[in-house]
Amino acid sequence: MSNATWHKTVCNLCYVNCALEVAVEDGRLTKVRGDKSSPKSQGYLCNKAARIPYYAHHKDRLTSPLRRRADGGFDAISWNTAITEIAERVRAIHAVHGGGSFALYGGGGQGNHAGGAYATALMRALGSRNTFNALAQEKTGDFWVNGHMFGSQICHTAEDVHQCDLLLVIGCNPWVAHGFPNARDHLNHIRKDPHRKLIVVDPRRTETAQQADLHLAVRPGADAFLLGAILATLIERDAVDRVFLAEHAVGFEEVQAALARIPIERWADAADVPMADVERCVDMITAARAMTVRVELGIQQGVNSTLNSYLEKLLIMLTGSFGRKGTNQLHSWLVPLWSNSRGQAFAPTGDEVIAGLLPPNSFPRAVLSDHPDRLRAVLVDSSNPANTVADTHEAERALAALDLLVVVDVAMTETARLAHYVLPASSQFEKTEFTLFNFEFPTNFFHVRAAALPPLPGTLPEPEIYTRLARALGVLPGDNVLAPLRAAAQQSRTAFAKAFADFMADNRAVAPLAPFVLYHTLGDTLPDGVAAAAPLWPAAQMSARRMPAAVRRAIGAGPQVSDAALGDALFDTVVGARNGAAFTTHGYDEVWSLIEYPDRKVRLAVPPLLDWLGRLDPSQLQSDGCYGFALAAGQRRMYNANQIFRDPAWRRSDPDGALLVNPGDLATLGAADGDWVAVQSAHGRIVVRSEADESMRRGQLALPHGYGQAYPAADGDRLTNGPRVNLLTSSDHRDPIAGTPYHKNVPVCLELATPQEAADAEAASRRIHGG
């Protein structure tokens, strides 16, 4: 008879973070199912989530702090030794070079965010605001545009997919990659409803494009030309929503003039999209009652990425597809996942700090430059820049050059292999966690979850790791100093609020460490051991003050809950619900309150981007004859996720991370489906298994992300499974504003692998997969 118990948690494989129930038997996850009680995902489960036990239990988990030896090997050491030695080295570096020489890389992986608050707080206490993470590898161009158009980089658009009658998907494949709640269900609803339509813009005939009413197979790297042609056609027809624009936007005249100068047919030809299809797309847009636009990395990591994001927003605004049911919206935050930092610059590289983040493409230069403020010490939390930063060799050289590299992770990642100290974290299912990708409108959700598994012996959750470091550095008050606060928390929330305010006023140097103070005081009073969620308390107070009506609707707070008590009521709702909870419910007409400009109007004209648009020339699309293929480096597939999955056995398909290539291109090469081929760029060469795929355009290639990880084989050797795609990429092939890499358009050539390369690759594959 099974002794399994079921626990509520979430999926950690994409930022939608669907709610799950997991069966635990003898300390191990054994089954996964969708949580039907979740108010957000309502039992939805995709094929990837069912394989989560492979994340939690595998041979590469860390169970002891490690210190690197001079020969590159590692010794297991005690937690006390590790914390003491790290603190000594931090103090020494700080004394000579100051807080600006420190940086945080990461701060939480997918669905693994509670520790990020503590890592960030520790960096702030050291005097550093330098943060690199995956968002700055992908999204900061979009954040920059939002800052100019909506008044703050924290403003972020959402999609009302379930209410629209036209879904326009650009540069993404939600059938495989999801990206919004219950994605496949909604795509099926659209496909079956004759009154709803789907347009997909993608070079490849993706699984989503196969369901579309119109697929615009844009030339790789030509998205800006296609979007410009569509917008110019709207202007030419005078098919813009002038009533909407007059009421809710400024700057239309400048935008109209810039778009009117676009040679529509020439740009459509540059995008390799028939003019008839551009016209049909505009017909469908103008006929729609409510259009919502869904975009992703296909344009956000494509050529002209920041400009792409701007043109996408113009398409939404000029058609009035905003602030109504079934259109795009802004969304609320309980805790913003990024910040607003317009106009700041990072001195060692000259990069603009966008949303409080620095571009990973600049990380090697930030370490290896001769600037006096260059980085010398880095804390890597739940991230793997040795695999994910462009130009792997240069990233590894920078990591190895640091005076101090500390990695906090669950496994021996490629970055951990270069660290001075590796600290083993508990997995996402062994500790309190919450997810910060809360992008829904009109109702937005937050999900705090308790541990489903006992922690692996020798591991610690991040709040405990950073508490030990903070205390060893002497920046966090001891338990005796915090005792009165702890007593006030046990007495009442009102007593705690006063005691906390007085404590922080009297101890201003502790202000950056507020998450730790809350964790060790208020945290003791929270249900199910979710003390790590205590830093959400001030966020709940702020949300209640900024959006009282929306909070009241979401939590069902009646008149008996005073305005003063609303923040506590919201906090208790969020931390008390194991299946997630709504924290705001807005009316559609309230979306304008989320715009940060005082007049609540959208700024359409962004001069640097209009200038960029005016400089676009189809001749820029001419390919280099030496590197005539366009590689999408980092494609999402049925069985790849992010760098947290390391066990190759989790993949039910595509074990080697094959290169997708049009059969015609493969035949021209003289290769057959499944052969080993070589992909060569100006920066590197990798040997990969080929897969003939009719959905690919001629001249287009695709490699997946989430591979290139070393894992213990059956005989104990560490073997790398699949392509390390960033051996091919360049940190200079990037957006000029945001520094985001053009990973979806990497110029490469395709060659037959040599007989020796093919033999070596086949042997390694068989060893890894047991063939």
URCOR-V784871 format. One line per field, one symbol per residue. ss: DSSP state (@ for helix, = for strand, . for the rest). phi: phi as a letter, one per 30 degrees, with the letter a starting at -180 (. if undefined). psi: psi as a letter, one per 20 degrees, with the letter a starting at -180 (. if undefined). A space follows every 10 residues. Layout:
# URCOR-V784871
ss = ???
phi = ???
psi = ???
This chain:
# URCOR-V784871
ss = ....====== ........== =====..=== ====...... ........@@ @.@@@@.... =...====.. ...====.@@ @@@@@@@@@@ @@@@@@@.@@ @=====.... ...@@@@@@@ @@@@@@.... ==.@@@@@.@ @@@@@@@@@@ ......===. @@@..===== ...@@@@... ..@@@@@@@@ @@....==== =.......@@ @..===.... ..@@@@@@@@ @@@@@@@... .@@@@@@@== .@@@@@@@@@ ...@@@@@@@ ....@@@@@@ @@@@@@@... =====.@@@@ ....@@@@@@ @@@@@@@@.. .=.....=== .......... ....==.... ==.=..==.@ @@@@@@@@.. ......==== =...@@@@.. .@@@@@@@@@ @..======. =....@@@.. =====..... ..===..... ..=======. .........= .@@@@@@@@@ @@......@@ @@@@@@@@@@ @.@@@@@@@@ @@@@@@.@@@ @@@@@@@@@. .@@@@.@@@. @@@@@@@@@@ @@@@@@.@@@ @@@@@..... ..@@@@@@@@ @@@@@@.... =====..@@@ @@@@...... .==...@@@@ @@@@@..@@@ @..=..=.== =====..... .......@@@ ........== =.@@@@@@@. .....===== ....====== ==.......= ====....== ==.....=== =...@@@... ...=...... =.@@@===== ==..@@@@@@ @@@@@@@@@. .
phi = .dcdccbdab dccaddhddb bbdcbhibdb bbbdcddddc chjdbcdddd ceedddbadc dcbaebbddd djdbcdbded dddddddddd dddddccidd dcbccjjjce ibcedddddd ddddddjccd bcadeddbbd dddddeeddc jadddbdbbc ddcdcbcccb iabddccijb ehededdddd ddcdcbbbcb caecdddddd cddbccddde iceddddddd dddddedhcc dddedddbbb jddddedddd dddedddddd dhceeddddd ededdddddb cbccbadecd bceidddedd ddddddddci caibeicdbc bdbdbddbbc bdjdbcedbi dddchibcde eceeddccdc ddcddbbbcc chbbddccde iedddddddd dddabcccac bddddedcdd bbcdcdddcc adbaccdccc adccbbbcbc dcbdddejcb deededdddd dddicceded ddeddddddd daddddeddd ddddddbddd edceedddec bdedcddhic eddedddddd ddddddbedd deddcidddd cdedcddddd eddddccdcj bdcbbcdddd eddddcdedi cdcddceddd deedddbedd ddddedbdcc cdcjdcbdbb bcdddcdddd ddbhdciddd bdeddddddi ccejddbccb cdcabbcbdc bdbdddddic bbbdcicicd bddedjdcbd cidcdddccb dddaddccid ddddbddbcb bdddeddddd ddddddddci d
psi = pqkqqpqpbr qkirihlqpr pppppljqph qpqqoiipif ilipprhghi jhhhghorij qqjqqqpprh jiaqpprrgg gggggghghg ggghhgirhi iqqpockpap jmihhhhhgg ggghhikpjo pqahhiigih gghgggghhi iqihppqrpm hiiqipoopo krmihgidiq plghghhhgg hioijqqppp ophqnrhghh iqhppomqpp jkhhgghghg ghhgghilkq nhgghhhjqq jhgggggghh ipnghghggh ikpqhhhggh ghghghiqgo pqpprbihhi krpkghhghg hghhggghjk lpjrpjaqrr rrqgopirao lpiqqoghij qpopkjqqph higghhgirj phkqpipppo olrmhhhiqq mgghghgghh iqhpoppori rmrhghiiqh qppoqqrijj rprrpimnjq phpqqqopqr phqqqppirq qghgghghgh hhikipqrhh highgghhhh grhghggghg ggghhimhii gijhhggggj fhhiiqqkkl hijhiighgh ggghhhlggh ggggjkoaii orhhigghgg ghggiioijq qpiqoqqhii hhiipiqhjk qpohonghhh ggghipphii ipqphhmiqo ponlqpahlq daihohohii pirlhimqop qphghgghhk rrpiqprppp aihapqpqpq opoiiqqpjp qpqrrjakpp qprhjhqpqp orpnhjiirp iinrpigijq qlhimpprrp rpqqhggggg ggggghggjk .
